[in-house]
Amino acid sequence: MVGASVLALGVAAQPVMAQAQTAAAADAGDEEMIVVSGIRASLQKSLSVKRDALGVVDAISAEDIGKFPDTNLAESLQRITGVSIDRQNGEGSKVTVRGFGPDFNLVLLNGRQMPASGLGSCCEAPASRSFDFANLAAEGIAGVQVYKSGRATLQTGGIGSVINIQTPRPLDRPGFKGSISVKGMIDHTFQDTKVTPEVSGILSKTFADDRVGILVTGIYQRRKASLAQFNAGWREGYLGNENNWGSLPVDANDWRGNFAKTQNRPGPNDTYQVTQNAGYDFTDIDRERINGQVVLQVKPTDTLNMVLDYTYSQNTIDARTNSIGVWFNHNNTSSSWTNGPAAGPNFYAEDFGAGEGKDLAITGALAANRNINKSLGGNIKWDGPGGLRVELDAHHSTAESKPTSPFGSNSAVGSAIYGVASQKVDFTTEMPVISVALNPGVNFAASSIRPAGNSFRNAYMKDTINEVSLRGGYDFESDLIDSLDFGVTYTENKVRSAFNVIQNDSWGGTLSAADTPDSLYTITGLPDRLQGMNGSQAPGIIPNYFQVDTAALVGLLQSRLGICNASTVQGACLASFSAPGATDRRITEETWAPYIQSTHKFDLGDMRANVRLGLRYEKTRINSTALVPVPTGVVWVADNEMSLVGGNASSFNTLRGEYDNWLPAFDFDLAPVDSIRLRASYSHTVTRPDYTSMQGGITVAQPLRPNGGSTASSGNPGLLPYKSKNIDLSAEWYYGRDSYVSVGFFHKNVSNFIANTTTQGPLFDLPNPAQGAAVQAARAALGGNPNFAAILGWLAVNRPSVVRFNNGVADGIIGQAADPDVVFTVTQPGNSAQVAKLHGFEFAVQHSFWDTGIGVILNYTIVNSDTSFDNTLRYTATQFAVNGVSDSANAVLYYDKNGIQARVAYNWRDGFLSGYGFDPFYVDPYGQFDVSASWEFKKGLTAFVEGINITNADRRGHMRNDQTVFFAAPGYARYTAGVRFSF
């Protein structure tokens, strides 16, 4: 429960004069009145919100019109005690509060619940409720409040917090006011990126004796950056006593009888994971953000206030990725391991014969998507006679995410150099090192590359919220009851989430190298692109990667093989959501929420006390409709991969659910003296289930596995929301105009967690060709343990009727009706009996050193959970843990005087569990330095500079062991400089 004023101490984007002095004549003589602006003004406003609130509230306030403390709202929010952020493409994106991740925090705009959309990962339908702060530029924001304790008047959905974003109103600053800012940004990354422009402006004008006002904001921002990252996929955890495909052999030979070299093999009861694939990704990003707002405010009388506002934001990201990497067949391997009980690899390697044609994977990927948010709202407030208050508020808001590319929302086009002799990944360095040796006669050059498999994914999400609130209240003359508030809110939330994929599993290669123009692949040095992390300059690292002209490669494959032509079996690249294989989910939530709340003031001896009592009731009904693919067949396409065939879905399936909640809220504060506040709060809050968990229908995950491991999922719209019972205690000492010390304790008792139940069995009568009679005959004829390529070759000659041919090339084995069924593990979510208890402490100091202009902000948050993931247990053991729980800290040193501002800010978050399925994912500790400085060299004119992540801090994540690294990314700084004119 620390002052969110801490937030105001982020990196200044467009600083203004820190402190100005103006003379005013008083009736008794001349008296100097000090008007504070800039950093200190922002801190004072934020401090006032915290001090005067009932309950636990932190705030960030704009330093001036059009001047928020940070260029990104999420990056400002991370300065608040207990708030951490997730970063995407190096920018703050989503928030975690007190250990609860983005889906557990509700975002409001001017008190209205905001829709959220995003396209999520590349391989599944979007489903998140979390709001992406990257969509909003900070220049158009007046303030943000973070409510950490519940209250009856707030919309529900945030167990972690409810975050209210406020935009400016014209009558708040009468007259003609404005601010215009121009700046340039450059990313200090491995590519020679250009300086990109950022322009923002806000104009506000009042008329008719300040009874009518109009405000307009417009913001344009462009960013170009290049990012690099190591990524690895890992097989599900094994026990040391297992001996099957993918695991380590228990003796000198693997499951196929090949000699394997294993150093310090994990013991029988140890757990470990084996890498399935590893690669380096190099991504060029072009991001364009456009924001705008128009506000019309009319106040015909002192008691009537009317506002009509429209807010628009558009965030377009064009990402082009080039990757190089390896996949493991887990045959003829060598490896070295750390000690258990959760062992990790020192290295994992594999050798291949000259005739195996093992591939070095080279991929070009395109992702071009746009998020568009719109909100039209109206508000009428009337202050009636005798303390009566009435307010009507309504809005229609949408959030839409969709692709802007003819290749869908995310496409990956594979190529390969065939002829790998050996491959190895060394995990002992901060940046894992991938090494590859090619067979004699095979060159690491564009002339050796052939196209391979490809995948075109198309996703769409739209969230629409229609909301009407009628609020009333009465302010009493009585000292015992200060006010009574009551109201009702109706919210309709309509979500559509759609997804489709076209995948061509021709991983053995399609066109020959001779038929593939070398100009499609530009060889580029690799180590320098990873500079900054230990291991990136290792002698054995892959020396080069290839920049792929992906669009031209698609054109070649389209003309030669027919991919992406609407007339072909594969369909068009931009796959229709009504086409075979599509998933289309539609959910409608309707909630009625009446509430009542009273506030009371009284004296306890010489101490002034305040009490607020509130009760909110919510009734929610859910309709969940889904159009999901119903596959009709299976094709075996690689050693450990099978693809679905068909997938025509002819009708929607609808499921329904409903629930209600009584949500009490109690707040108490006591002022032993004017400068001290003692607080206690108790409340119930809820967070609704994610949209995937509420879907109707059954979705089959691809690829299927020939020897077990195929999965499918179904939803449950009858899920109850997560429910938290919250206790907050704090003590705050406000010993100066912009200085205070606070310490707080919180405890959350959370129930209704969602857990997956699993069943095993066949679905849709899908056959498993890898276990069918034709394949068994091929194995018998070939002898031993032949691989997929050998079996396919034999069947193409001897049983061509069971082989799928693509342009005359055998590329798969078709499942037959008589083959054994594919066995699926089907998961369905349900509310579990698990209860998680989280508690923590929040400490904060905000101090201004007299009239020197120097100040500091320090805060530290400790979060503990009674749940954790045990890395030593294999996935067959039931596990439950809360994601995102970690400590965090901030330190800010600032100077603000005589028109000069400067800040140095450090933000740190400890390592945390970011998610888990069968195995956990942890993000390592991360700390970042940001700086800014400005000088108002002429009244109203300010020049400024700022730097984000100036020490190039790196990010990294691991799984069961510190060396089971699933991502490692060098960090890069970005810098901006510009001027701002305000009047």
FENZICOR-V741556 format. One record per residue. N is the residue number from 1. PHI is phi in whole degrees, 0 to 359 (* if undefined). OMEGA is omega in whole degrees, 0 to 359 (none if undefined). NEAR is the number of other ideal C-beta (glycine too) atoms within 10 Angstrom. Layout:
BEGIN
<<N/PHI/OMEGA/NEAR> <N/PHI/OMEGA/NEAR>>
END
This chain:
BEGIN
<<1/*/186/29> <2/254/182/33> <3/299/177/32> <4/288/174/30> <5/303/175/29> <6/307/183/28> <7/298/183/33> <8/298/182/36> <9/268/177/29> <10/286/181/31> <11/276/182/26> <12/285/181/32> <13/270/180/28> <14/224/188/32> <15/298/178/30> <16/234/181/27> <17/302/186/26> <18/288/184/24> <19/210/179/20> <20/236/178/16> <21/237/177/9> <22/232/180/8> <23/265/178/8> <24/228/181/9> <25/267/176/9> <26/262/181/9> <27/299/183/5> <28/274/181/6> <29/143/180/6> <30/286/179/8> <31/217/181/10> <32/272/178/9> <33/252/182/10> <34/267/176/9> <35/253/184/11> <36/260/175/19> <37/228/178/18> <38/74/185/28> <39/302/185/32> <40/294/177/22> <41/295/178/23> <42/299/179/29> <43/296/181/31> <44/294/179/17> <45/295/179/19> <46/294/177/28> <47/299/181/24> <48/297/179/16> <49/298/181/19> <50/296/185/26> <51/293/188/17> <52/272/184/10> <53/282/165/19> <54/266/186/16> <55/95/185/24> <56/259/182/28> <57/226/170/22> <58/243/186/32> <59/213/169/25> <60/237/180/34> <61/236/176/25> <62/295/178/23> <63/287/180/26> <64/195/179/20> <65/299/180/21> <66/75/185/28> <67/226/176/27> <68/267/185/28> <69/299/180/31> <70/233/179/27> <71/283/182/27> <72/230/184/24> <73/299/181/28> <74/297/180/25> <75/291/172/27> <76/287/183/28> <77/299/182/28> <78/294/179/28> <79/284/179/30> <80/284/178/33> <81/300/178/29> <82/88/181/30> <83/253/174/31> <84/238/183/27> <85/233/169/24> <86/261/181/20> <87/248/175/20> <88/230/183/15> <89/56/177/15> <90/82/181/20> <91/243/174/19> <92/300/186/24> <93/232/185/21> <94/225/188/24> <95/242/170/27> <96/241/182/30> <97/236/179/27> <98/53/177/26> <99/88/180/29> <100/257/189/26> <101/286/188/22> <102/305/181/24> <103/291/183/26> <104/257/179/28> <105/232/182/26> <106/268/180/27> <107/248/177/27> <108/245/171/21> <109/241/185/22> <110/53/177/20> <111/82/182/20> <112/251/180/22> <113/294/183/23> <114/261/173/25> <115/289/179/22> <116/219/177/24> <117/215/178/27> <118/183/185/24> <119/265/169/26> <120/60/183/19> <121/283/186/11> <122/283/198/15> <123/238/180/13> <124/204/180/18> <125/294/179/25> <126/295/187/24> <127/206/190/23> <128/279/172/20> <129/269/190/23> <130/284/181/20> <131/276/180/29> <132/261/182/23> <133/291/178/25> <134/294/180/24> <135/286/185/22> <136/250/172/25> <137/279/186/25> <138/283/187/26> <139/296/181/26> <140/263/184/24> <141/251/179/26> <142/266/181/19> <143/183/178/20> <144/222/173/27> <145/247/178/22> <146/246/180/27> <147/268/182/23> <148/267/175/29> <149/251/184/27> <150/286/172/31> <151/211/188/25> <152/294/185/25> <153/279/183/20> <154/268/171/25> <155/300/184/21> <156/260/181/25> <157/139/183/23> <158/239/173/25> <159/290/178/27> <160/288/181/27> <161/189/166/29> <162/244/185/26> <163/249/182/25> <164/253/178/22> <165/266/180/23> <166/251/175/18> <167/255/185/18> <168/290/177/20> <169/238/186/17> <170/295/183/24> <171/283/175/18> <172/290/180/14> <173/227/183/18> <174/301/179/14> <175/99/180/11> <176/256/183/11> <177/236/178/21> <178/190/177/18> <179/206/177/23> <180/229/183/17> <181/229/176/22> <182/229/179/14> <183/209/177/23> <184/238/180/14> <185/236/174/23> <186/219/176/18> <187/265/178/23> <188/272/183/16> <189/242/187/23> <190/285/177/19> <191/260/177/14> <192/279/182/7> <193/282/182/20> <194/270/172/12> <195/290/183/14> <196/246/187/19> <197/272/169/14> <198/222/182/22> <199/230/178/15> <200/220/178/26> <201/209/176/18> <202/220/179/23> <203/232/180/18> <204/224/182/25> <205/221/176/15> <206/248/183/21> <207/225/172/12> <208/51/180/10> <209/57/178/8> <210/63/175/13> <211/263/181/15> <212/229/180/17> <213/215/175/24> <214/227/181/15> <215/227/180/26> <216/227/173/15> <217/236/175/25> <218/213/184/19> <219/221/174/22> <220/231/180/15> <221/223/178/21> <222/232/177/18> <223/220/173/22> <224/237/183/19> <225/210/175/24> <226/234/184/17> <227/237/178/22> <228/230/182/25> <229/200/168/19> <230/274/177/26> <231/228/176/18> <232/220/171/25> <233/256/186/13> <234/235/174/21> <235/287/181/20> <236/301/185/14> <237/302/177/23> <238/249/164/21> <239/267/185/17> <240/297/181/20> <241/269/180/12> <242/275/179/15> <243/214/179/14> <244/210/183/12> <245/300/180/19> <246/97/179/19> <247/274/176/19> <248/282/179/22> <249/296/180/20> <250/277/175/15> <251/229/186/9> <252/288/184/10> <253/246/177/13> <254/278/187/23> <255/293/177/16> <256/263/180/16> <257/91/179/11> <258/276/180/14> <259/293/179/12> <260/233/182/21> <261/249/182/13> <262/235/178/17> <263/261/178/10> <264/54/181/13> <265/302/178/19> <266/306/181/25> <267/291/186/15> <268/304/182/11> <269/257/177/12> <270/280/170/19> <271/257/178/23> <272/201/176/29> <273/233/180/25> <274/249/180/19> <275/290/177/23> <276/263/180/17> <277/203/179/15> <278/208/181/24> <279/195/175/22> <280/248/179/23> <281/248/178/19> <282/235/190/22> <283/240/171/18> <284/260/185/17> <285/242/172/22> <286/234/183/16> <287/248/178/18> <288/234/181/16> <289/240/178/20> <290/234/177/16> <291/232/175/23> <292/201/178/16> <293/208/174/20> <294/232/181/15> <295/230/173/22> <296/244/182/15> <297/235/180/21> <298/230/178/18> <299/230/186/19> <300/296/176/11> <301/225/179/9> <302/294/185/8> <303/254/183/13> <304/234/182/13> <305/226/182/18> <306/233/182/16> <307/226/171/20> <308/236/184/14> <309/222/176/20> <310/227/181/14> <311/238/182/24> <312/227/172/16> <313/218/178/21> <314/223/180/16> <315/232/183/21> <316/246/180/16> <317/234/176/20> <318/248/183/17> <319/241/179/18> <320/238/187/20> <321/243/172/20> <322/241/185/22> <323/232/171/21> <324/220/184/23> <325/188/185/23> <326/230/172/25> <327/239/183/22> <328/254/175/20> <329/265/179/19> <330/61/180/23> <331/225/181/20> <332/60/186/19> <333/260/168/20> <334/221/184/16> <335/198/176/22> <336/222/191/17> <337/227/172/23> <338/283/178/19> <339/289/177/12> <340/283/10/19> <341/281/171/17> <342/246/187/22> <343/280/177/25> <344/230/182/22> <345/279/165/26> <346/282/171/15> <347/206/175/19> <348/221/187/22> <349/220/181/19> <350/209/177/21> <351/250/183/19> <352/224/175/19> <353/281/183/11> <354/297/182/12> <355/269/183/9> <356/283/180/19> <357/64/181/15> <358/295/188/25> <359/260/164/21> <360/260/189/24> <361/284/178/19> <362/232/189/24> <363/233/168/24> <364/248/183/25> <365/230/178/22> <366/233/174/23> <367/221/181/23> <368/228/187/19> <369/221/183/21> <370/225/172/18> <371/252/180/22> <372/234/177/18> <373/245/177/25> <374/225/178/16> <375/215/176/22> <376/244/184/15> <377/222/176/20> <378/223/182/14> <379/217/176/19> <380/232/177/15> <381/239/178/16> <382/228/173/15> <383/262/184/16> <384/276/181/12> <385/287/172/6> <386/68/178/8> <387/93/179/13> <388/286/176/13> <389/228/178/17> <390/225/181/15> <391/217/175/17> <392/240/181/16> <393/227/178/20> <394/214/176/16> <395/205/172/23> <396/237/186/15> <397/228/179/20> <398/227/171/17> <399/228/185/24> <400/229/177/18> <401/234/184/25> <402/204/180/17> <403/283/175/21> <404/240/184/12> <405/244/175/19> <406/292/180/15> <407/261/179/24> <408/91/183/24> <409/283/181/28> <410/203/179/25> <411/231/178/27> <412/224/183/20> <413/246/186/25> <414/270/170/25> <415/222/181/29> <416/198/164/24> <417/258/182/25> <418/266/181/19> <419/134/177/21> <420/285/177/23> <421/270/179/16> <422/202/178/17> <423/214/186/23> <424/208/171/19> <425/237/178/25> <426/260/184/21> <427/256/184/26> <428/273/178/16> <429/253/181/17> <430/303/171/17> <431/261/180/28> <432/304/186/27> <433/251/176/24> <434/261/178/23> <435/237/181/18> <436/221/172/21> <437/239/181/14> <438/261/177/18> <439/294/176/17> <440/305/180/7> <441/91/178/8> <442/257/185/16> <443/261/174/12> <444/276/187/17> <445/205/179/14> <446/301/182/20> <447/292/180/11> <448/261/188/19> <449/270/174/24> <450/235/173/20> <451/295/180/27> <452/226/182/22> <453/287/180/24> <454/207/182/30> <455/213/178/20> <456/238/184/28> <457/244/180/24> <458/231/182/26> <459/227/180/28> <460/207/174/21> <461/214/175/27> <462/220/179/19> <463/239/181/24> <464/238/178/18> <465/239/170/21> <466/248/187/15> <467/219/177/20> <468/229/178/14> <469/233/173/21> <470/245/184/15> <471/238/178/18> <472/221/179/16> <473/192/179/19> <474/217/177/16> <475/263/186/16> <476/263/172/15> <477/280/184/8> <478/296/178/10> <479/281/183/10> <480/286/177/9> <481/250/185/16> <482/274/181/17> <483/202/174/17> <484/229/180/16> <485/238/181/20> <486/207/179/16> <487/173/178/21> <488/210/179/14> <489/232/173/23> <490/249/181/15> <491/233/173/21> <492/248/181/14> <493/242/182/21> <494/245/185/17> <495/235/170/24> <496/241/182/20> <497/226/186/28> <498/232/184/22> <499/202/174/26> <500/210/181/26> <501/216/170/21> <502/245/183/24> <503/232/176/18> <504/253/188/24> <505/270/180/23> <506/268/187/22> <507/286/176/19> <508/280/179/21> <509/107/179/21> <510/240/179/25> <511/293/176/18> <512/286/177/9> <513/298/180/19> <514/292/181/8> <515/273/183/11> <516/248/182/23> <517/300/178/13> <518/297/184/13> <519/294/178/9> <520/286/186/21> <521/231/179/24> <522/251/182/14> <523/288/186/14> <524/219/178/14> <525/298/186/10> <526/264/188/19> <527/305/181/17> <528/296/180/11> <529/284/179/19> <530/249/187/23> <531/302/179/14> <532/114/180/17> <533/244/179/21> <534/300/182/12> <535/110/184/18> <536/292/181/23> <537/251/181/15> <538/298/184/17> <539/302/186/8> <540/271/185/12> <541/294/176/20> <542/310/189/19> <543/283/186/13> <544/217/166/13> <545/228/183/24> <546/238/171/24> <547/276/188/15> <548/261/171/26> <549/278/191/17> <550/295/181/22> <551/299/179/16> <552/292/178/13> <553/295/176/21> <554/298/178/22> <555/300/178/13> <556/296/181/19> <557/292/178/20> <558/293/182/14> <559/285/185/11> <560/266/186/14> <561/242/177/20> <562/85/178/14> <563/293/177/25> <564/74/173/25> <565/276/183/14> <566/298/183/11> <567/278/183/8> <568/272/178/13> <569/298/183/12> <570/292/181/19> <571/86/181/19> <572/280/179/19> <573/301/178/21> <574/277/190/18> <575/296/179/24> <576/285/179/14> <577/281/174/18> <578/258/181/11> <579/280/178/17> <580/305/179/19> <581/91/185/24> <582/281/170/21> <583/244/182/22> <584/223/184/21> <585/245/180/27> <586/224/184/20> <587/233/174/23> <588/237/175/16> <589/248/175/21> <590/239/184/16> <591/230/170/22> <592/254/186/14> <593/219/170/20> <594/277/179/16> <595/209/173/21> <596/215/185/15> <597/209/177/20> <598/231/175/19> <599/238/186/19> <600/221/176/17> <601/234/179/14> <602/199/180/13> <603/255/170/9> <604/247/188/10> <605/66/179/7> <606/266/185/8> <607/254/179/13> <608/270/182/15> <609/235/176/15> <610/229/178/17> <611/226/173/19> <612/233/179/22> <613/241/182/15> <614/218/176/22> <615/216/179/16> <616/237/176/26> <617/243/179/15> <618/229/175/20> <619/236/184/13> <620/237/174/21> <621/242/186/15> <622/230/168/21> <623/245/181/18> <624/238/182/25> <625/242/183/19> <626/219/169/25> <627/249/183/20> <628/238/184/23> <629/291/174/23> <630/244/184/18> <631/292/183/22> <632/243/182/14> <633/197/183/18> <634/223/174/29> <635/234/176/20> <636/276/189/28> <637/238/179/26> <638/200/185/21> <639/313/185/18> <640/236/182/21> <641/221/172/19> <642/231/182/26> <643/249/177/21> <644/276/176/22> <645/238/179/18> <646/81/180/14> <647/113/178/20> <648/284/176/12> <649/246/189/20> <650/261/184/6> <651/207/177/6> <652/272/176/14> <653/245/184/14> <654/244/174/13> <655/237/185/19> <656/230/176/13> <657/204/176/17> <658/202/177/14> <659/200/174/18> <660/219/182/12> <661/213/167/17> <662/259/188/9> <663/235/178/21> <664/281/176/14> <665/214/181/24> <666/225/177/18> <667/228/178/24> <668/221/171/17> <669/222/185/21> <670/223/180/16> <671/244/177/16> <672/302/171/14> <673/222/186/10> <674/300/187/8> <675/268/184/13> <676/240/174/15> <677/235/172/22> <678/248/187/15> <679/233/172/22> <680/214/181/18> <681/222/173/24> <682/221/182/17> <683/204/170/25> <684/247/178/19> <685/226/181/30> <686/226/170/23> <687/228/185/22> <688/279/182/23> <689/297/176/24> <690/292/187/17> <691/290/178/25> <692/297/180/18> <693/295/183/20> <694/262/185/26> <695/293/170/28> <696/261/177/22> <697/90/181/22> <698/245/179/19> <699/244/179/20> <700/265/180/21> <701/275/175/17> <702/249/356/18> <703/281/171/17> <704/281/182/27> <705/248/184/18> <706/292/184/24> <707/246/181/13> <708/103/180/13> <709/108/176/17> <710/287/185/24> <711/229/175/16> <712/211/182/18> <713/215/173/21> <714/223/184/17> <715/257/183/26> <716/206/181/19> <717/288/177/23> <718/275/180/17> <719/297/173/20> <720/276/177/19> <721/288/170/20> <722/300/180/22> <723/229/182/20> <724/236/172/24> <725/256/194/17> <726/244/173/22> <727/236/177/15> <728/230/176/22> <729/228/178/17> <730/205/173/24> <731/227/186/16> <732/226/179/22> <733/238/180/14> <734/261/188/20> <735/263/177/10> <736/207/182/15> <737/300/177/13> <738/225/179/23> <739/227/176/18> <740/196/173/24> <741/230/178/17> <742/217/173/24> <743/221/183/16> <744/220/175/22> <745/231/175/16> <746/226/178/24> <747/218/180/15> <748/233/177/23> <749/248/192/16> <750/251/180/24> <751/234/181/15> <752/65/175/19> <753/299/181/16> <754/266/178/18> <755/233/180/14> <756/267/170/14> <757/261/185/11> <758/238/171/11> <759/228/181/10> <760/237/178/10> <761/166/180/10> <762/283/175/14> <763/223/172/16> <764/57/180/19> <765/56/182/11> <766/281/181/23> <767/276/177/20> <768/253/184/24> <769/295/181/28> <770/293/179/24> <771/243/182/17> <772/277/185/22> <773/295/182/14> <774/296/180/22> <775/292/178/26> <776/297/178/13> <777/296/179/16> <778/295/179/21> <779/298/180/15> <780/295/182/8> <781/289/183/12> <782/277/181/14> <783/77/179/7> <784/70/179/9> <785/238/183/14> <786/294/178/17> <787/275/185/15> <788/300/183/20> <789/300/180/15> <790/292/180/15> <791/295/179/23> <792/299/180/22> <793/298/180/15> <794/294/182/19> <795/292/179/22> <796/300/179/17> <797/270/190/9> <798/260/179/13> <799/223/185/15> <800/298/181/10> <801/292/180/8> <802/260/183/23> <803/252/175/21> <804/268/179/19> <805/250/178/11> <806/239/185/17> <807/53/177/11> <808/84/181/5> <809/254/178/13> <810/293/181/17> <811/227/179/23> <812/187/179/25> <813/248/189/28> <814/274/176/19> <815/292/180/27> <816/250/184/17> <817/303/182/8> <818/279/181/9> <819/291/175/22> <820/300/179/14> <821/288/167/16> <822/292/178/28> <823/261/182/17> <824/255/164/25> <825/263/186/16> <826/258/179/18> <827/252/175/16> <828/223/182/15> <829/283/174/21> <830/205/177/13> <831/285/182/18> <832/265/176/15> <833/275/181/8> <834/294/174/16> <835/234/179/15> <836/251/177/19> <837/244/177/14> <838/244/175/23> <839/215/182/17> <840/189/179/19> <841/233/177/18> <842/234/181/26> <843/238/180/17> <844/211/173/28> <845/227/172/18> <846/233/188/27> <847/222/174/15> <848/252/183/21> <849/276/175/11> <850/51/182/8> <851/255/182/9> <852/281/186/10> <853/86/181/20> <854/266/177/15> <855/209/178/23> <856/225/171/15> <857/226/179/26> <858/228/172/19> <859/211/181/26> <860/214/179/18> <861/238/174/28> <862/250/178/16> <863/234/178/26> <864/234/178/13> <865/232/176/20> <866/275/176/12> <867/242/175/18> <868/200/178/14> <869/268/179/18> <870/268/184/13> <871/292/183/19> <872/271/181/15> <873/263/176/16> <874/290/189/16> <875/296/179/14> <876/292/176/9> <877/279/179/9> <878/289/180/9> <879/231/177/19> <880/213/179/14> <881/207/177/17> <882/271/180/24> <883/282/169/21> <884/85/184/24> <885/284/179/22> <886/195/173/23> <887/281/178/19> <888/209/183/27> <889/208/175/17> <890/222/173/25> <891/219/182/20> <892/227/172/24> <893/242/183/16> <894/226/172/24> <895/230/185/18> <896/210/180/30> <897/193/174/17> <898/55/177/13> <899/80/179/19> <900/246/175/18> <901/234/174/27> <902/207/179/21> <903/216/167/25> <904/233/184/18> <905/234/176/26> <906/237/179/16> <907/238/184/24> <908/225/173/18> <909/226/180/24> <910/288/178/18> <911/297/184/16> <912/207/174/24> <913/282/183/20> <914/268/179/17> <915/170/177/14> <916/199/170/16> <917/234/169/12> <918/286/182/12> <919/226/184/21> <920/272/172/22> <921/234/180/20> <922/244/172/22> <923/256/184/21> <924/289/177/18> <925/304/184/13> <926/216/175/20> <927/225/186/15> <928/219/175/21> <929/258/174/18> <930/234/180/24> <931/223/174/19> <932/202/177/27> <933/205/178/18> <934/210/179/29> <935/215/175/17> <936/275/186/23> <937/280/176/11> <938/207/186/10> <939/307/180/11> <940/87/180/13> <941/246/183/13> <942/230/172/27> <943/257/185/17> <944/212/173/23> <945/221/175/17> <946/207/178/26> <947/225/180/19> <948/249/180/27> <949/54/188/19> <950/292/179/17> <951/264/178/13> <952/56/180/16> <953/296/182/17> <954/263/178/18> <955/235/187/18> <956/203/177/23> <957/218/181/19> <958/223/180/22> <959/247/187/21> <960/296/182/24> <961/234/181/22> <962/304/182/15> <963/262/170/20> <964/271/187/27> <965/284/176/26> <966/255/168/21> <967/203/174/17> <968/212/187/26> <969/226/173/21> <970/297/178/23> <971/267/180/19> <972/225/178/22> <973/276/168/20> <974/226/187/20> <975/231/174/16> <976/227/175/22> <977/211/181/14> <978/183/178/21> <979/227/180/15> <980/224/177/25> <981/242/180/15> <982/230/181/22> <983/208/none/12>>
END
